[in-house]
Amino acid sequence: MAEKRRKFDAEFREGAVRIVTETGKPVGQVAKDLGINETTLASWVSRARRVGGAGAGTVSPGDGPAPWRPSGRRSPKRAAPHHQR
């Protein structure tokens, strides 16, 4: 049976992000200490950094991982070798 999705209030999310950004502890360790999913915490930290800069502790209202979106960065395409006959 599927687990019920937990909701985290803004204060909890901001506190969790603050622990990561201010202490430098790895996201995985902080998530384990708080009993939350590592991917969820990583998305909160990532979102906070995008919104408020590298050390920001604010998190937008979403309570779970953000959907994956391409960053827009692409590696340069290499020209295919041209074979002459």
TIGU-321571 format. One line per field, with one value per residue (C-alpha): y, x, z; residue number from 1; residue in three letters. Coordinates in Angstrom, 2 decimals. Each point is the difference from the previous one (the first is absolute). Example, Ala and Ser with C-alpha at 12.3 -4.5 7.8 and 13.67 -1.06 7.14 Angstrom:
REM TIGU-321571
Y	(-4.50; 3.44)
X	(12.30; 1.37)
Z	(7.80; -0.66)
k	(1; 2)
r	(ALA; SER)
//
This chain:
REM TIGU-321571
Y	(0.00; 3.44; 2.31; 3.18; 3.07; 2.18; 3.77; 2.25; 3.55; 2.91; 0.38; -3.62; 0.27; 3.25; -1.45; -3.09; 2.13; 2.24; -3.01; -1.01; 3.49; 1.28; -3.11; -1.42; -3.46; -2.27; -0.06; -3.76; 0.26; 2.83; -1.87; -3.13; 1.98; 1.60; -3.19; 1.35; -1.11; 1.17; 0.93; 2.15; 1.93; 0.36; 1.56; 2.48; 1.00; 0.33; 2.10; 2.25; 0.58; 0.86; 2.38; 1.75; -0.65; -2.57; 0.30; 0.66; -1.73; 0.70; -2.63; 0.46; -1.48; -3.34; -2.87; -2.57; -0.34; 2.32; -1.68; -0.55; 2.65; 0.23; 2.70; 1.35; -0.72; -2.36; -1.28; 1.25; -2.37; -1.36; 0.20; -3.42; -1.10; 0.35; -3.03; 0.64; -2.72)
X	(0.00; 1.32; 1.11; -1.96; 1.85; 1.21; -0.32; 2.68; -0.74; 2.11; 1.76; 1.21; 1.15; 1.86; 1.64; 1.14; 1.46; 1.71; 1.70; 1.47; 1.03; 1.35; 1.75; 1.26; -1.23; -0.84; -3.63; -0.14; 1.13; -2.41; -2.87; 0.79; 0.24; -3.39; -1.66; -0.86; 0.78; 3.38; -1.44; -2.65; 2.55; 2.31; -2.84; -0.74; 3.67; 0.26; -3.14; 1.16; 3.33; -1.71; -2.43; 2.23; 3.63; 2.54; -0.59; -3.72; -2.19; -3.41; -2.04; -3.01; -3.33; 0.41; 0.30; 1.69; 2.59; -0.34; -0.57; 3.17; 0.65; 2.95; 2.43; 0.32; 3.71; 1.12; 3.38; 1.23; -0.78; 3.00; 0.00; -0.50; 3.01; -0.52; 1.06; 0.96; -0.14)
Z	(0.00; -0.89; 2.78; 0.64; -1.22; 2.86; -0.07; 1.44; 1.04; -1.22; 3.36; -0.08; -3.64; 0.65; 3.10; -1.88; -2.81; 2.55; 1.62; -3.37; -1.10; 3.31; 1.33; -3.26; 0.97; -2.93; -1.09; 0.53; 3.61; 0.85; -1.67; 1.98; 3.26; -0.68; -1.23; -3.45; -3.53; -1.30; -3.40; 1.64; 2.06; -3.01; -1.99; 2.80; 0.19; -3.77; -0.20; 2.84; -1.72; -3.29; 1.65; 2.50; -0.82; 1.15; 3.74; 0.02; 2.51; -1.50; -1.74; -2.22; 1.09; -1.82; 2.44; -2.20; -2.69; -2.94; -3.34; -2.00; -2.58; -2.33; 1.03; -3.52; 0.03; -2.66; -0.82; -3.35; -2.80; -1.72; -3.75; -1.49; -2.00; -3.69; -1.90; -3.56; -2.59)
k	(1; 2; 3; 4; 5; 6; 7; 8; 9; 10; 11; 12; 13; 14; 15; 16; 17; 18; 19; 20; 21; 22; 23; 24; 25; 26; 27; 28; 29; 30; 31; 32; 33; 34; 35; 36; 37; 38; 39; 40; 41; 42; 43; 44; 45; 46; 47; 48; 49; 50; 51; 52; 53; 54; 55; 56; 57; 58; 59; 60; 61; 62; 63; 64; 65; 66; 67; 68; 69; 70; 71; 72; 73; 74; 75; 76; 77; 78; 79; 80; 81; 82; 83; 84; 85)
r	(MET; ALA; GLU; LYS; ARG; ARG; LYS; PHE; ASP; ALA; GLU; PHE; ARG; GLU; GLY; ALA; VAL; ARG; ILE; VAL; THR; GLU; THR; GLY; LYS; PRO; VAL; GLY; GLN; VAL; ALA; LYS; ASP; LEU; GLY; ILE; ASN; GLU; THR; THR; LEU; ALA; SER; TRP; VAL; SER; ARG; ALA; ARG; ARG; VAL; GLY; GLY; ALA; GLY; ALA; GLY; THR; VAL; SER; PRO; GLY; ASP; GLY; PRO; ALA; PRO; TRP; ARG; PRO; SER; GLY; ARG; ARG; SER; PRO; LYS; ARG; ALA; ALA; PRO; HIS; HIS; GLN; ARG)
//
